[in-house]
Amino acid sequence: MVTFRRFTLFFFLMLFSLNLWMLFSGKSTTGFIYEHASFLYVLLAILYFGISFTMAFLPCSNFHHPVICRGRTDGNKIALTFDDGPDKVKTPLVLEILDKYNVPATFFCIGKNIAGNEHLLIKIHESGHLIGNHSFSHSRWFDLFSAGRIKSELLESNRLIKQATGLAPHFFRPPFGVINPMVSKALKKTLLQTVCWNIRSFDTLNRNPGKVNHNILRQLRPGSIILLHDHTLFTEHSLDKLISDILGAGFYIVPLDNLLQIPAYEP
């Protein structure tokens, strides 16, 4: 598997090899490499930063950090996850629908949304659902923060969740699903297990609920982890049908820790 560490090592080996070639080629001004040395240096730099940047948006590649994107495939078990809560209006609606079908879910909560909504975290927990860490700020600049600041956000969110429920999440989902070296460095200093998804609903972008529902069902496989959001129109108006269709297709919706066989909370 290609990781950022291995890729960086390969890059510096290529750079070292190019430097050696330039050094031992003497004062000869002939040859493709010598004549295009500047271009090759620039090309290596572009490839290094370009590939590293692109892979940050592909968390399931495990390029920058180990990530779980699907669960065990024995049995028709899948998991539902909801990002960006708690939302004082939409989260209770989601809980009502989940309760109607008696199915569990995992809520990846944003720390800054917890103040004033502690009762929702308690209700999520008491209803048999799991709570995960989705950073404190969910800032659009989150991935550009220093590793120290990212770590502080993760620990603060866990502190707030534990303060409300008595439990500190073990599962973390990165904002926007982006992982770069700074995020990875911060995660290595925590006990958090990064969990993303293998079915992205795009419920925040697509206003056609029928299409969203169809795309999810089309991709559904044993072990699937579905990404949804508390606050979208799809979740508000179409979650009921989605769950009905998933169950009707012969799948079982189970807790995320059951699907992954990993504890949902820190010891």
Helices and strands as residue ranges (DSSP letters): H 4-24, H 32-35, H 37-55, G 59-61, E 77-85, H 90-101, E 106-109, G 111-113, H 118-126, E 130-133, G 142-144, H 147-165, E 171-172, G 175-177, H 181-187, E 193-194, E 199-200, H 209-219, E 225-229, H 233-248, E 252-253, H 256-260
